[in-house]
Amino acid sequence: HHPWVFSGAIHRVEGSPGAGGLVEVVDCDGDLIAWGLFNPHSQIRVRLYRWPMPTGTEAERGRDAAGALDGAFWRRRIQAAVQHRRGLGLLDPAGACRLISSEGDGISGLTVDRYGSVLAVQFTSLALWQRRETLLHAIRDALPDCPPDAAVLRTEKGILEEEGLEIRDGILFGELPDGPLTIDEGGVRFGVDLRIGQKTGAYLDQRDNRAAVAPWAKGRDVADVCCYTGGFALHALAAGARSVAGVDVSAGALERARANAALNGRSDDLDAGRWTLEKADAFRWLQARRDEGRRFGMIVLDPPRFARSSRGVPQALRGYASLNELAVACLEPGGVLVTCSCTGRVSRERFLSVLAGVEARTGRRWRILEQRGQPADHPVAPTCPETAYLKCVVATVE
């Protein structure tokens, strides 16, 4: 029941399915495996969405291609996804959550984040983009108690090329409010600019982790590496960090971090140097701190995804090893390291293996205190291990 069928797994294609067309996937004996949507442009040649029931006759299984993935099917899937968030208490009119999480909700290729009354929508499937009107109507119908006023399309260049999608960021319906939207995260406020922010605006998958690791920052000098708009930094300051150094390669993200400082009454921390922000490459910044002998009591590593496909995994593992070795060199004895990986192709076991290698090469003993992941609005599908993409390890290093 993995939802992706790669081109190399297909023996033959009967007929001439078009891009986005409904297909049946069968085994070598002609028995139905699943229904999916075809894309001749993508290495993920078919995305699967519906499987026959494991028991019963062929008729009872409902081998009816015409009705397999109709509008009613998508409405049921979306209703179930929204109901899950409603059960978690995440549909507060002023709150933010991931409303639909692609493979985690059985809707491979669609991600929707909700910021109050505004939706940020990302299509990573050409076939679902073709069905966008049906999907958007179903989302609006599933939210009668808190209907969205607007939806904005967010895109990711690499994925668009892989899927053969030619779309641009823009408004799907309604109008965006002037200026950034404000969300509250456990008493810490963030501005989210859906016009220029990365991906779907904010990294909501780190929401629980930011709050959970903040108490470790009390009384420590903290480095927030790949700080984006200051998520871990602001939580650390609220928890009593002595100082925070934030670094990110994106000037726009750092500008938003400065605005978030003002939003939380933390501008004085920037003015006094208690919180510093620097535009720099993470590796080079850590190398410079190591060489000058700078040490921190806590370092947070939250880099972007290092590999999009399995071909990039070896390089990603080397990148994680190098980044963590540099961080350990900048960490004072007994300091806390919060190290994250959002690369779905790198399993938790492989990530821990990388960290074990760092411990062996540096000769500094680790104690892993917590292993965390993504929150409940980013669910994991057991048949798709890639959905357990977020790894967050909290450790002390002697």
Phi, psi and omega in degrees: 000020172294137189279357183249132171245113181279158185302323182289348180268357184262123179283313178202160177242123178264136183082195183226070179296137179273172178299123182088002184285151177284132179226156168261135174257124184236161176273185186294342178266001181087005178282139183294130173262309183192169172255143179207184181241134192265143174217105182290348182272342190254149171295329169280089190290326178225133169258125184266141182230336185218134179243148176293156177297146185287346180234165177101170180284169179303318180295319180293331178289342176075054179283076182234092185302323184298326183256005186296315184234053180273184182302323180297323179299311181295323178296319179297316181298316182291320176301318180295319179296315181293319180298325176300314179291326177296320178295333178277355181074029186258008181261028173305132184304332182258004186267182179223142177198166170275117185275321178223129187240056171045238184300330180297336178248013178073022180232066186304122178105004178227124176234131180227123171254144182244123176242092184062243183261012181241137178254138170252120190243132176233124175258125174242019177225126178299319183296321179287328174300320178298333182259021188299323182295316177299316183292317180294320176298318181295322178295315180296320179294332182279355183237054183294333182276342179212065186296139179287142177271337184203159174220136180241139179272128175243137184236164178227117193307310184301319181290322179301318180294319181295325183269351185073030181265131176243081181225162180230156174303143178173181182277130176270320170199160179073196180226138177286143174293157177293135176077177182292152171278148180249128176239153180249130182236086179061038179092352176256130186257142180227140171267134181240117179260104184283357177275325187231354181292168180279149177049240182261027170106313181211156181269081183292342181292341178264007185306305182292325181292322179301317180287324185291324184270349184304318181302333178293342183279345186304125177074006183250157167274124190245141169246121177255097187266130192065057191281347182051242184260020172092024185300301180293324183297314182294322176294322179295317178297319179296332181273357175103025176299144179290319177203158177223129172253119180253137179223137177205151182278347184264117177296322179297320178296319180292325176296320177293325177297319177296320177295323178293329175300314179296322181299332182254013181067031184250013180299326179298327178296322177291316181297323183274355180082007177289331173234119178247148179232131184223132176276114182195158170290136186299315182297313183291324179296315179294321177301317180295319179294322178298313185292330179270001177079019179284135180231146181238153177275344179205135176231133175249126175248113180227066185285163174290174180301133183266343181212135178265331182229172180297333179297332183270359185297314180304317179293322178298317180298321176295322178296315178297321179298313181296315182297317181289326176296318178297319180296317179299322179295337180260005184258131179289155180304131183082005180287167182255128175248124173249107186240130188237154171221128176249017179276109184297332181285348177258113181288165177299321181297318180290324178295316177296325177297320176300316181294324176298321177295322177297316178301315182295317184286327182272341182072017180248123187285135179259149165234110178282122184266323181211147168238114186245171179216215182267161181284175189291344176274004172240066190294157180256132174266121183298336179275355180228086184303335181297341179287343174271057192280331188269122175243131178226110183251128177250123185217152166260147183235120182291000000 
